[in-house]
Structures are given as C-alpha cells and as structure tokens.
Amino acid sequence: MKYKFKKLDFSDAKAITESANNKNVAKYLRDAFPQPYTLKDANEYINYAVNSKNDIIYGIVIENFVNGCISANFRNDVYKKSCELGYWLAEKYWGKGIMTLATKNFCDFIFQNYDINRIDAEIFAENIASQKVLEKVGFEFEGLHKKKIYKYKKFMDAKTYALIRN
Ligand SMILES: CC(C)(COP(=O)(O)OP(=O)(O)OC[C@H]1O[C@@H](n2cnc3c(N)ncnc32)[C@H](O)[C@@H]1OP(=O)(O)O)[C@@H](O)C(=O)NCCC(=O)NCCS
C-alpha cells in the first residue's frame, strides 16, 4: 500500500484525531499520547511538531489523509549524535507492511541528512508488531529493561533496539 511523508500542519488535526483516538493505538505508547485523543491534543501536537528544533516529525499520508506519524527526537550533550525513533499508525492499516517500509525510508533519510550515527527505539516488550518492524529494518536488540514501564497501573518490561550508521 502506498504512503507519503508530509510535514504536519493544522489541516491534519482532524485526521490525526480520528486515527489516534483508539485505545489499541495508545496501548503501547507513552502517556504523552493521550487517551481519549481529542482535536485539542492533535492541535497541540502539530504545534509542537511545527516549532520543535529537536525533532523531525512527519505525518504518514495514506489515501490522502495523515493516518500516522513517525518521528526522530534528537538528543543533546554527549548524546548529540543519536536520536530516538517513534511511530504509530491507524489501526485499519496495520499488518500491510506500511510501517516497516516507512521506518526503513525514514532512517535512511535521517542518516543521509543529519550528522547522526545512531537511531534507537524503546518499546514495550509485549509490542511484537513494533519489535518486528525494528528487526526487519535492521535494528539490533540491545537490552531488556525489567519493569521500567508503568502504565495502566501495571509494570511492564521495555526493550531497546538500535540502528548504527554503517
Ligand atoms: C507497531 C505498528 C506501528 C506496526 O505497524 P504495521 O504497519 O502494522 O507493521 P507492518 O505491517 O510493517 O508489520 C510488521 C510485522 O508485525 C506484524 N504485525 C502487525 N501487527 C501485528 C500485531 N497486532 N500483532 C503481532 N504482529 C503484528 C506483521 O505481520 C509483520 O510481521 P511479518 O512481516 O512477520 O508478517 C502498529 O501496529 C502501531 O501503530 N501500533 C500502535 C502504536 C505503537 O505501538 N507504536 C510503536 C511504539 S514503539
């Protein structure tokens, strides 16, 4: 299935709200991704995306609407040559290979355009789909962090993965 990246703008707020307002999408994301997800949340996120100097954030356009997002958060200090990857996709498009391809293309773009030697991601250990995306793109498993996550009044393990510049 075809997709395109786009820089977010406020005209994307409605579409983002429609796909982000889903418990299944939020289940393995940080509390910063609210649930329920309102139009106000989408506008705040877009405002952050438009103005942030520390992040590259793209909307993932499928069938003319933003149906997910992918981001790189650039670190500072001694970590300034690395960034953290994040992504989510509307549930109706899961399992079609979209995020594997989008992640591969996004990481290639980051390495080609930024002075970064490492892209990493931290996932909920239960998040098999995300684990598969990272492994298929070439990320290496770096470690299990026991009970690092506390969400829905439950402790959960986290896993970290990294892609190092060749
Ligand atoms: C994780 C997520 C981005 C995966 O996107 P996707 O486009 O469905 O992924 P792909 O289609 O490229 O699939 C990657 C692999 O995961 C598998 N997969 C997809 N959904 C799955 C699910 N719910 N459970 C188990 N495996 C799943 C696919 O079958 C594929 O494996 P395969 O190649 O062995 O068949 C998507 O499920 C999502 O947005 N989840 C909610 C937000 C989230 O968890 N973000 C990641 C935070 S780190």
Ligand as a Chemical Component Dictionary entry (heavy atoms), coordinates in Angstrom:
data_LIG
# 
_chem_comp.id                   LIG 
_chem_comp.type                 NON-POLYMER 
_chem_comp.pdbx_formal_charge   0 
_chem_comp.three_letter_code    LIG 
# 
loop_
_chem_comp_atom.comp_id 
_chem_comp_atom.atom_id 
_chem_comp_atom.alt_atom_id 
_chem_comp_atom.type_symbol 
_chem_comp_atom.charge 
_chem_comp_atom.model_Cartn_x 
_chem_comp_atom.model_Cartn_y 
_chem_comp_atom.model_Cartn_z 
_chem_comp_atom.pdbx_ordinal 
LIG C1  C1  C 0 3.616  -1.110  15.652 1  
LIG C2  C2  C 0 2.947  -0.643  14.361 2  
LIG C3  C3  C 0 3.488  0.709   14.003 3  
LIG C4  C4  C 0 3.262  -1.646  13.260 4  
LIG O1  O1  O 0 2.869  -1.101  12.002 5  
LIG P1  P1  P 0 2.428  -2.005  10.776 6  
LIG O2  O2  O 0 2.415  -1.152  9.558  7  
LIG O3  O3  O 0 1.204  -2.758  11.130 8  
LIG O4  O4  O 0 3.659  -3.005  10.695 9  
LIG P2  P2  P 0 3.978  -3.952  9.458  10 
LIG O5  O5  O 0 2.747  -4.217  8.668  11 
LIG O6  O6  O 0 5.161  -3.372  8.758  12 
LIG O7  O7  O 0 4.300  -5.301  10.211 13 
LIG C5  C5  C 0 5.484  -5.630  10.827 14 
LIG C6  C6  C 0 5.326  -7.036  11.363 15 
LIG O8  O8  O 0 4.486  -7.036  12.525 16 
LIG C7  C7  C 0 3.411  -7.941  12.322 17 
LIG N1  N1  N 0 2.236  -7.391  12.991 18 
LIG C8  C8  C 0 1.492  -6.329  12.611 19 
LIG N2  N2  N 0 0.526  -6.123  13.530 20 
LIG C9  C9  C 0 0.683  -7.070  14.481 21 
LIG C10 C10 C 0 0.033  -7.346  15.708 22 
LIG N3  N3  N 0 -1.015 -6.610  16.135 23 
LIG N4  N4  N 0 0.476  -8.400  16.469 24 
LIG C11 C11 C 0 1.533  -9.138  16.055 25 
LIG N5  N5  N 0 2.216  -8.891  14.917 26 
LIG C12 C12 C 0 1.786  -7.875  14.154 27 
LIG C13 C13 C 0 3.248  -8.059  10.836 28 
LIG O9  O9  O 0 2.607  -9.263  10.496 29 
LIG C14 C14 C 0 4.695  -8.015  10.376 30 
LIG O10 O10 O 0 5.352  -9.238  10.616 31 
LIG P3  P3  P 0 5.661  -10.258 9.434  32 
LIG O11 O11 O 0 6.448  -9.496  8.412  33 
LIG O12 O12 O 0 6.419  -11.324 10.120 34 
LIG O13 O13 O 0 4.326  -10.667 8.914  35 
LIG C15 C15 C 0 1.416  -0.522  14.526 36 
LIG O14 O14 O 0 0.946  -1.754  14.986 37 
LIG C16 C16 C 0 1.019  0.562   15.503 38 
LIG O15 O15 O 0 0.916  1.713   15.136 39 
LIG N6  N6  N 0 0.783  0.204   16.783 40 
LIG C17 C17 C 0 0.357  1.174   17.774 41 
LIG C18 C18 C 0 1.426  2.185   18.128 42 
LIG C19 C19 C 0 2.737  1.538   18.502 43 
LIG O16 O16 O 0 2.771  0.521   19.173 44 
LIG N7  N7  N 0 3.851  2.191   18.087 45 
LIG C20 C20 C 0 5.174  1.727   18.347 46 
LIG C21 C21 C 0 5.679  2.267   19.622 47 
LIG S1  S1  S 0 7.394  1.847   19.854 48 
# 
loop_
_chem_comp_bond.comp_id 
_chem_comp_bond.atom_id_1 
_chem_comp_bond.atom_id_2 
_chem_comp_bond.value_order 
_chem_comp_bond.pdbx_ordinal 
LIG C1  C2  SING 1  
LIG C2  C3  SING 2  
LIG C2  C4  SING 3  
LIG C2  C15 SING 4  
LIG C4  O1  SING 5  
LIG O1  P1  SING 6  
LIG P1  O2  DOUB 7  
LIG P1  O3  SING 8  
LIG P1  O4  SING 9  
LIG O4  P2  SING 10 
LIG P2  O5  DOUB 11 
LIG P2  O6  SING 12 
LIG P2  O7  SING 13 
LIG O7  C5  SING 14 
LIG C5  C6  SING 15 
LIG C6  O8  SING 16 
LIG C6  C14 SING 17 
LIG O8  C7  SING 18 
LIG C7  N1  SING 19 
LIG C7  C13 SING 20 
LIG N1  C8  SING 21 
LIG N1  C12 SING 22 
LIG C8  N2  DOUB 23 
LIG N2  C9  SING 24 
LIG C9  C10 SING 25 
LIG C9  C12 DOUB 26 
LIG C10 N3  SING 27 
LIG C10 N4  DOUB 28 
LIG N4  C11 SING 29 
LIG C11 N5  DOUB 30 
LIG N5  C12 SING 31 
LIG C13 O9  SING 32 
LIG C13 C14 SING 33 
LIG C14 O10 SING 34 
LIG O10 P3  SING 35 
LIG P3  O11 DOUB 36 
LIG P3  O12 SING 37 
LIG P3  O13 SING 38 
LIG C15 O14 SING 39 
LIG C15 C16 SING 40 
LIG C16 O15 DOUB 41 
LIG C16 N6  SING 42 
LIG N6  C17 SING 43 
LIG C17 C18 SING 44 
LIG C18 C19 SING 45 
LIG C19 O16 DOUB 46 
LIG C19 N7  SING 47 
LIG N7  C20 SING 48 
LIG C20 C21 SING 49 
LIG C21 S1  SING 50 
# 
